[in-house]
Amino acid sequence: MSEAEKAPSSGVKSNKRDQQKPLFEFSFNQAVKLRRETSNVSANTGALLLREVDDKLLLALDIAARLRDDRDPRYVRYPVPELLRSVIYAMALGYARQDDADTLAHDPAFKTAVWGKAGTRVADERLASQPTISRLVSLLTKWDNLESFRHSLYLPILRHQQADGGDTRVRLGVVDLDGYPIPVFGDQPGAVYNGYYGKKVYSPLAAYFSVDGDFDSRRQGEGFLYAKLRPGNASPAGEAEAVIDAVILKAKELAQTVALRLDAGFAGADILNRIDQAGVRFTVRLPDNPVLQRLAQPYLVRPQGRPPKEGYEYAIELTGYRNPKWNKSFRVILVVVDKPKDGQLSLAPEYFFLCTNWPKESRSPEECLDHYRQRAVFEDRLGEWNNMRVKLSLDDFSKNEAILLLSLMAFNLMGIIRREAESAHDPRANPPHTPEGSGWDMGRTRNVLLKAGSVLVRSGRRLLFDLVEGLAPLWLAVLGRITRWHSLPHEPFRARSPILPDFMPLPAHAFRSYTPRL
């Protein structure tokens, strides 16, 4: 009697898949076999979640309608909305290189999410290859497309706020503005060795919006508001005035009161006067100067007696200081941080200065300090973006800026899912998978929610994605919140969805199935 005849019957009929001959048998455990899977398995099921958010907020179609495309529509297989989704979703899923497009072009969940057409055929038609994705980047650098896309960066924040918040502006919106380095490893135009970082870098300027400035508000609406790529040798406040003007206009669409938090590089009188004249609050760190140091001296004397174990920290309002270039007097706050190091206080306390136009009755010196210190979370957000590992490696400055803006758009889209996961609560789960207030960073959002495995099962005119069982309650909780979003309060830029032609035939040189490069 053969081994197969000896084995007990499970009562389940075997199918062709069960009868498939293994490709390899592992020596460490002969019960483990390697077989060739069909094209119905996806490790990127989160693309469907990204598309649901995109579709609810009318993002890709609206942004594409703002871009000028001079391609002959008779020969266009991949319209701009599909190209935008391909790039943005891929970046959100952790695929930072354009070459990854050749892999994702055959992923069933990714294809289903990206195509704008309806029906089951979307799971059969391959997506754009790397050269076509490169054409999108080139298209963004033509005419005024780059500026149109830059001004669309805040749309996910605005639409999410409108859909989840009922089209009401938040009471206070805080914008953190700063430059940060992006290392490069070639001869890209504009990339310059920066002695401060000890690397060859670009130095973009980015503005990030958050509700109340604490990054933990129950109201939705957070993300990159605006960004501009700059050469690596740009000064901290280089091009800041034009950026601040654009940022303020967009932030006022989101919040009744707008406040900016800035580093010392933005403490120039022209910038502070400009912000104040726009009716916007600011809190900025001031560089030291002899006058400020003289005013601070009376407050740097330690009290008599044994110091407390945790040291001293206090904020004091200074009077008698006004920069002659200021249009009016702003508040100056001395912050003394006298903390022990290795169990002992240093010879002299450390201190720095803050400048703000918040009225005294609105914020005390201590509250201004707490408000300013929340900038640290903004730096965490920049670190999360950096973990996306986007490379600005093209030989054209404008194309690298297009890649930067596309990656920030992907970050904003991921941020919406992150915020919904933080707020989701599924009463059917025991215990609840995501109680309100639980923390989600971008890495967790991608690895748990977006990089979900599934198997595509075709049933008549339906495409069924069988999700990994343990993720189902979490996905249902997040999708449940998305389902409860309000309709957008007004018609977006695009009037109607474009009439999509049927699928064009693939060119003869295109691979119809995934073929890795060896």
JOVEN-V803177 format. One record per residue. N is the residue number from 1. RES is the residue in one small letter. SS is DSSP state (H for helix, E for strand, C for the rest). PHI is phi in radians with two decimals (none if undefined). OMEGA is omega in radians with two decimals (NA if undefined). Layout:
BEGIN
n,res,ss,phi,omega
N,RES,SS,PHI,OMEGA
N,RES,SS,PHI,OMEGA
END
This chain:
BEGIN
n,res,ss,phi,omega
1,m,C,none,-3.12
2,s,C,-1.30,3.12
3,e,H,-1.09,-3.14
4,a,H,-1.13,-3.14
5,e,H,-1.28,3.12
6,k,H,-1.24,-3.07
7,a,C,-1.12,3.12
8,p,C,-1.16,3.13
9,s,C,-1.37,3.11
10,s,C,-1.54,-3.13
11,g,C,1.47,-3.13
12,v,C,-1.91,-3.13
13,k,C,-1.22,3.11
14,s,C,-1.35,3.08
15,n,C,-2.02,-3.11
16,k,C,-1.05,3.12
17,r,C,-1.11,3.14
18,d,C,-1.18,-3.09
19,q,C,-1.56,-3.10
20,q,C,-1.16,-3.12
21,k,C,-1.31,3.14
22,p,C,-1.09,3.07
23,l,C,-1.42,-3.05
24,f,E,-2.72,3.08
25,e,E,-2.07,-3.07
26,f,C,-1.33,-3.08
27,s,C,-1.30,-3.09
28,f,C,-1.24,3.13
29,n,C,-2.79,-3.03
30,q,C,-1.25,3.04
31,a,C,-1.37,-3.11
32,v,C,-1.69,-3.11
33,k,E,-2.14,3.05
34,l,E,-1.88,3.11
35,r,C,-2.23,3.11
36,r,C,-1.48,3.12
37,e,C,-1.51,3.06
38,t,C,-1.34,-3.13
39,s,C,-1.47,-3.06
40,n,C,-1.67,-3.12
41,v,E,-1.77,3.13
42,s,E,-2.30,2.99
43,a,C,-1.83,-3.07
44,n,C,-2.25,-3.10
45,t,C,-1.10,3.11
46,g,H,-1.04,3.06
47,a,H,-1.03,3.09
48,l,H,-1.15,3.10
49,l,H,-1.18,3.08
50,l,H,-1.07,-3.12
51,r,H,-1.17,3.13
52,e,H,-1.10,3.08
53,v,H,-1.14,3.13
54,d,H,-0.99,-3.08
55,d,H,-1.23,3.14
56,k,H,-1.12,-3.09
57,l,C,-1.68,3.06
58,l,C,0.95,-3.02
59,l,C,-1.57,-2.99
60,a,H,-1.06,-3.14
61,l,H,-1.13,-3.13
62,d,H,-1.17,3.14
63,i,H,-1.13,-3.14
64,a,H,-1.09,3.14
65,a,H,-1.17,3.13
66,r,C,-1.50,-3.07
67,l,C,-1.75,3.12
68,r,C,-1.58,-3.11
69,d,C,-2.17,-3.08
70,d,C,-1.68,3.11
71,r,C,-1.25,3.11
72,d,C,-1.23,-3.06
73,p,H,-1.05,3.14
74,r,H,-1.19,-3.08
75,y,H,-2.07,-3.10
76,v,C,-1.69,3.06
77,r,C,-1.51,-3.07
78,y,C,-2.09,3.09
79,p,C,-1.10,-3.08
80,v,H,-1.02,3.12
81,p,H,-0.99,3.12
82,e,H,-1.14,3.12
83,l,H,-1.17,3.10
84,l,H,-1.07,3.13
85,r,H,-1.09,-3.12
86,s,H,-0.99,-3.07
87,v,H,-1.28,-3.04
88,i,H,-1.19,3.13
89,y,H,-1.13,-3.14
90,a,H,-1.08,3.11
91,m,H,-1.11,3.12
92,a,H,-1.11,-3.13
93,l,C,-1.48,3.07
94,g,C,1.71,3.11
95,y,C,-1.68,-2.98
96,a,C,-1.55,-3.07
97,r,C,-1.72,3.10
98,q,H,-1.13,3.12
99,d,H,-1.07,3.13
100,d,H,-1.13,3.12
101,a,H,-1.04,-3.13
102,d,H,-1.22,3.06
103,t,H,-1.37,-3.08
104,l,H,-1.20,-3.13
105,a,C,-1.05,-3.09
106,h,C,-2.00,-3.14
107,d,C,-1.36,-3.02
108,p,H,-1.09,-3.14
109,a,H,-1.19,-3.13
110,f,H,-1.14,3.12
111,k,H,-1.07,-3.11
112,t,H,-1.09,-3.11
113,a,H,-1.30,-3.00
114,v,H,-1.43,-3.07
115,w,C,-1.09,3.12
116,g,C,-1.51,-3.11
117,k,C,-1.48,3.12
118,a,C,-1.69,3.10
119,g,C,1.73,-3.06
120,t,H,-1.48,-3.07
121,r,H,-1.18,-3.12
122,v,H,-1.07,-3.14
123,a,H,-1.44,-3.12
124,d,C,-1.80,-3.05
125,e,C,-1.49,-3.13
126,r,C,-1.24,-3.11
127,l,C,-1.60,-3.07
128,a,C,-1.19,3.10
129,s,C,-1.57,-3.11
130,q,H,-1.03,3.11
131,p,H,-1.05,3.12
132,t,H,-1.21,3.06
133,i,H,-1.07,3.11
134,s,H,-1.11,3.11
135,r,H,-1.17,3.06
136,l,H,-1.10,3.12
137,v,H,-1.07,3.09
138,s,H,-1.14,3.13
139,l,H,-1.10,-3.13
140,l,H,-1.16,-3.10
141,t,C,-1.58,-3.12
142,k,C,-1.60,3.07
143,w,C,0.87,3.12
144,d,C,-1.88,-3.10
145,n,H,-1.08,-3.10
146,l,H,-1.14,3.11
147,e,H,-1.18,3.11
148,s,H,-1.08,3.13
149,f,H,-1.20,3.10
150,r,H,-1.03,-3.13
151,h,H,-1.35,3.05
152,s,C,-1.61,-3.05
153,l,C,-1.04,-3.08
154,y,C,-1.48,-3.07
155,l,H,-1.04,3.09
156,p,H,-1.03,3.12
157,i,H,-1.17,-3.12
158,l,H,-1.09,-3.07
159,r,H,-1.18,3.12
160,h,H,-1.11,3.12
161,q,H,-1.14,-3.14
162,q,H,-1.18,-3.08
163,a,H,-1.27,-3.08
164,d,H,-1.60,-3.06
165,g,H,-1.84,3.10
166,g,C,1.29,3.06
167,d,C,1.06,3.03
168,t,C,-2.07,3.10
169,r,C,-1.19,3.10
170,v,E,-1.27,-3.10
171,r,E,-1.19,-3.13
172,l,E,-2.35,3.03
173,g,E,-2.06,-3.08
174,v,E,-1.97,3.12
175,v,E,-2.00,3.01
176,d,E,-1.71,-3.08
177,l,E,-2.12,3.14
178,d,E,-2.90,3.00
179,g,E,-1.70,3.13
180,y,E,-2.65,-3.06
181,p,E,-1.53,2.97
182,i,E,-2.14,-3.12
183,p,E,-1.13,3.05
184,v,C,-2.25,-3.02
185,f,C,-2.34,3.12
186,g,C,-2.76,-3.13
187,d,C,-1.89,-3.13
188,q,C,-1.13,3.12
189,p,C,-1.02,3.11
190,g,C,1.56,3.11
191,a,C,-1.38,-3.03
192,v,E,-2.33,3.06
193,y,E,-1.15,3.13
194,n,E,-1.95,-3.08
195,g,C,-1.13,-3.13
196,y,C,-1.15,3.14
197,y,C,-1.59,-3.13
198,g,C,1.20,-3.10
199,k,E,-2.51,2.97
200,k,E,-1.53,-2.94
201,v,E,-2.46,2.70
202,y,E,-1.67,-3.13
203,s,E,-2.32,-3.12
204,p,E,-1.20,3.05
205,l,E,-1.95,-3.05
206,a,E,-2.26,3.09
207,a,E,-2.07,-3.07
208,y,E,-2.13,-3.09
209,f,E,-1.78,3.02
210,s,E,-2.51,-3.14
211,v,E,-1.38,-3.13
212,d,C,1.15,3.10
213,g,C,1.39,-3.10
214,d,C,-1.82,3.09
215,f,C,1.04,-3.13
216,d,C,-2.39,-3.11
217,s,C,-1.34,3.08
218,r,C,-1.33,3.09
219,r,C,-1.41,-3.12
220,q,C,-1.47,3.09
221,g,C,2.14,-3.11
222,e,C,-2.63,3.09
223,g,E,2.72,3.13
224,f,E,-1.28,-3.07
225,l,E,-1.58,-3.02
226,y,E,-2.87,3.10
227,a,E,-2.74,3.12
228,k,E,-2.53,3.11
229,l,C,-1.39,-3.14
230,r,C,-2.27,3.05
231,p,C,-1.06,-3.08
232,g,C,-1.19,3.14
233,n,C,-1.74,3.13
234,a,C,-1.16,3.07
235,s,C,-1.20,-3.10
236,p,C,-0.92,-3.09
237,a,C,-1.79,3.13
238,g,C,-1.06,-3.13
239,e,C,1.13,-3.03
240,a,H,-1.18,-3.05
241,e,H,-1.11,3.12
242,a,H,-1.14,3.12
243,v,H,-1.13,-3.13
244,i,H,-1.08,3.11
245,d,H,-1.03,-3.14
246,a,H,-1.16,-3.11
247,v,H,-1.12,-3.11
248,i,H,-1.11,3.14
249,l,H,-1.06,-3.12
250,k,H,-1.28,-3.12
251,a,H,-1.13,3.13
252,k,H,-1.23,3.01
253,e,H,-1.27,-3.05
254,l,H,-1.77,-3.00
255,a,E,-2.47,3.07
256,q,E,-1.23,3.07
257,t,E,-2.07,-3.12
258,v,E,-1.98,3.09
259,a,E,-2.31,3.10
260,l,E,-1.96,2.99
261,r,E,-2.05,-2.99
262,l,E,-2.34,3.07
263,d,C,-1.47,-3.05
264,a,H,-1.10,3.13
265,g,H,-1.13,-3.11
266,f,H,-1.89,-3.04
267,a,C,-1.55,3.11
268,g,C,-1.10,-3.08
269,a,H,-1.06,-3.14
270,d,H,-1.06,-3.13
271,i,H,-1.21,-3.11
272,l,H,-1.15,3.09
273,n,H,-1.09,-3.12
274,r,H,-1.10,-3.14
275,i,H,-1.14,-3.10
276,d,H,-1.13,-3.14
277,q,H,-1.17,3.10
278,a,C,-1.43,3.14
279,g,C,1.30,-3.09
280,v,C,-2.00,3.09
281,r,E,-1.38,3.07
282,f,E,-2.52,2.95
283,t,E,-2.40,-3.02
284,v,E,-2.40,3.06
285,r,E,-1.43,-3.12
286,l,E,-1.64,3.00
287,p,C,-1.19,3.09
288,d,C,-1.14,2.96
289,n,C,-2.65,-3.06
290,p,H,-1.01,-3.12
291,v,H,-1.15,3.12
292,l,H,-1.12,3.14
293,q,H,-1.11,3.11
294,r,H,-1.16,3.11
295,l,H,-1.18,-3.08
296,a,H,-1.44,-3.01
297,q,H,-0.93,-3.12
298,p,H,-1.06,-3.07
299,y,H,-1.75,-3.10
300,l,C,-1.74,3.13
301,v,C,-1.50,-3.13
302,r,C,-1.31,3.09
303,p,C,-1.15,3.14
304,q,C,-1.21,3.12
305,g,C,1.75,-3.11
306,r,C,-1.25,-3.13
307,p,C,-1.23,3.08
308,p,C,-1.13,-3.07
309,k,C,-1.04,-3.09
310,e,C,-1.50,3.14
311,g,C,1.42,-3.09
312,y,E,-2.09,2.97
313,e,E,-2.75,3.14
314,y,E,-2.72,3.12
315,a,E,-2.14,-3.04
316,i,E,-2.27,3.07
317,e,E,-1.33,3.08
318,l,E,-1.67,3.09
319,t,C,-2.07,3.08
320,g,C,1.57,3.12
321,y,C,-2.11,3.01
322,r,C,-2.66,3.04
323,n,C,-1.17,-3.10
324,p,C,-1.05,3.13
325,k,C,-1.52,3.08
326,w,C,-1.26,3.10
327,n,C,-1.22,3.10
328,k,C,-2.69,-3.14
329,s,C,-1.31,3.02
330,f,C,-1.93,3.12
331,r,E,-1.26,3.06
332,v,E,-2.11,-3.07
333,i,E,-2.09,3.05
334,l,E,-1.58,3.11
335,v,E,-1.99,3.14
336,v,E,-1.85,3.13
337,v,E,-2.10,-3.06
338,d,E,-2.01,-3.05
339,k,C,-1.83,3.12
340,p,C,-1.24,3.02
341,k,E,-2.14,-3.06
342,d,C,1.01,3.06
343,g,C,1.50,-3.12
344,q,E,-2.33,3.04
345,l,C,-1.29,3.08
346,s,C,-1.25,-3.09
347,l,C,-1.07,3.14
348,a,C,-2.36,-3.13
349,p,C,-1.21,3.03
350,e,E,-1.49,-3.14
351,y,E,-2.73,3.05
352,f,E,-2.65,-3.03
353,f,E,-2.15,3.01
354,l,E,-2.03,3.05
355,c,E,-2.16,-3.10
356,t,E,-2.63,3.01
357,n,C,-1.91,3.00
358,w,C,-1.15,3.10
359,p,C,-1.10,-3.12
360,k,C,-1.06,-3.12
361,e,C,-1.27,3.14
362,s,C,-1.55,-3.10
363,r,C,-2.47,3.03
364,s,C,-1.30,3.08
365,p,H,-0.98,3.12
366,e,H,-1.13,3.13
367,e,H,-1.20,3.07
368,c,H,-1.12,3.11
369,l,H,-1.15,3.12
370,d,H,-1.06,3.12
371,h,H,-1.05,-3.09
372,y,H,-1.22,-3.09
373,r,H,-1.18,3.09
374,q,C,-1.24,3.00
375,r,H,-1.04,-3.13
376,a,H,-1.05,3.12
377,v,H,-1.22,3.05
378,f,H,-1.04,3.08
379,e,H,-1.13,3.04
380,d,H,-1.11,3.11
381,r,H,-1.10,3.08
382,l,H,-1.09,3.09
383,g,H,-1.14,3.09
384,e,H,-1.14,3.07
385,w,H,-1.08,-3.12
386,n,H,-1.07,3.12
387,n,C,-1.23,3.03
388,m,C,-1.25,3.05
389,r,C,0.98,3.08
390,v,C,-1.32,-3.11
391,k,C,-1.84,3.05
392,l,C,-1.69,-2.95
393,s,C,-1.99,-3.11
394,l,C,-1.43,-3.05
395,d,C,-1.63,-3.13
396,d,C,-2.45,-3.08
397,f,H,-1.09,-3.11
398,s,H,-1.14,3.12
399,k,H,-1.17,3.07
400,n,H,-1.14,3.08
401,e,H,-1.18,3.08
402,a,H,-1.08,3.09
403,i,H,-1.07,3.12
404,l,H,-1.03,-3.10
405,l,H,-1.16,3.10
406,l,H,-1.09,3.14
407,s,H,-1.19,3.10
408,l,H,-1.21,3.05
409,m,H,-1.11,3.08
410,a,H,-1.07,3.12
411,f,H,-1.08,3.13
412,n,H,-1.12,3.13
413,l,H,-1.16,3.06
414,m,H,-1.09,-3.13
415,g,H,-1.07,3.09
416,i,H,-1.10,3.14
417,i,H,-1.16,3.09
418,r,H,-1.05,-3.12
419,r,H,-1.16,3.12
420,e,H,-1.20,3.08
421,a,H,-1.15,3.10
422,e,H,-1.14,-3.08
423,s,H,-1.67,-3.06
424,a,C,-1.24,3.10
425,h,C,-2.62,-3.11
426,d,C,-1.79,-3.09
427,p,C,-1.15,-3.13
428,r,C,-1.36,-3.14
429,a,C,-1.41,-3.13
430,n,C,-2.38,0.00
431,p,C,-1.35,3.12
432,p,C,-0.99,-3.08
433,h,C,-1.27,-3.07
434,t,C,-2.34,3.08
435,p,C,-1.10,-3.09
436,e,C,-1.02,3.10
437,g,C,1.60,3.12
438,s,C,-1.19,-3.03
439,g,C,-1.55,3.06
440,w,C,-2.24,2.96
441,d,C,-1.67,-3.07
442,m,H,-1.18,3.11
443,g,H,-1.10,3.12
444,r,H,-1.17,3.13
445,t,H,-1.05,-3.13
446,r,H,-1.22,-3.00
447,n,H,-1.25,-3.10
448,v,H,-1.64,-3.03
449,l,H,-1.54,-2.98
450,l,H,-1.51,-3.13
451,k,C,-1.48,-3.12
452,a,C,-1.63,3.12
453,g,C,-1.56,3.11
454,s,E,-2.74,3.07
455,v,E,-2.14,3.12
456,l,E,-1.45,3.07
457,v,E,-2.10,3.14
458,r,E,-1.60,3.12
459,s,E,-2.39,-3.11
460,g,C,1.08,3.14
461,r,C,-1.71,-3.12
462,r,E,-2.12,3.01
463,l,E,-1.96,-3.10
464,l,E,-1.82,3.08
465,f,E,-1.77,3.13
466,d,E,-1.46,-3.07
467,l,E,-1.38,3.03
468,v,C,-0.93,-2.94
469,e,H,-0.99,-3.06
470,g,H,-1.15,-3.11
471,l,H,-1.54,-3.03
472,a,H,-1.01,-3.14
473,p,H,-1.06,-3.14
474,l,H,-1.16,3.10
475,w,H,-1.07,3.13
476,l,H,-1.09,3.14
477,a,H,-1.14,-3.14
478,v,H,-1.21,3.13
479,l,H,-1.13,3.09
480,g,H,-1.10,3.10
481,r,H,-1.19,3.12
482,i,H,-1.11,3.14
483,t,H,-1.09,-3.09
484,r,C,-1.49,3.10
485,w,C,-1.08,3.06
486,h,C,-1.32,3.01
487,s,C,-1.18,3.13
488,l,C,-1.11,-2.98
489,p,C,-1.26,-3.13
490,h,C,-2.60,-3.12
491,e,C,-1.22,3.13
492,p,C,-1.17,-3.07
493,f,C,-1.00,-3.13
494,r,C,-1.30,-3.14
495,a,C,-1.37,-3.13
496,r,C,-2.51,3.03
497,s,C,-1.14,3.14
498,p,C,-1.16,3.05
499,i,C,-1.34,-3.04
500,l,C,-1.56,3.09
501,p,C,-1.25,3.09
502,d,C,-1.21,-3.14
503,f,C,-1.08,3.03
504,m,C,-1.40,3.12
505,p,C,-1.09,3.05
506,l,C,-1.19,3.04
507,p,C,-1.12,-3.03
508,a,C,-1.10,-3.06
509,h,C,-1.48,-3.05
510,a,C,-1.39,3.06
511,f,C,-1.32,-3.13
512,r,C,-1.56,3.05
513,s,C,-2.42,-3.06
514,y,C,-1.14,3.13
515,t,C,-2.25,-3.11
516,p,C,-1.19,3.10
517,r,C,-1.49,-3.13
518,l,C,-1.84,NA
END
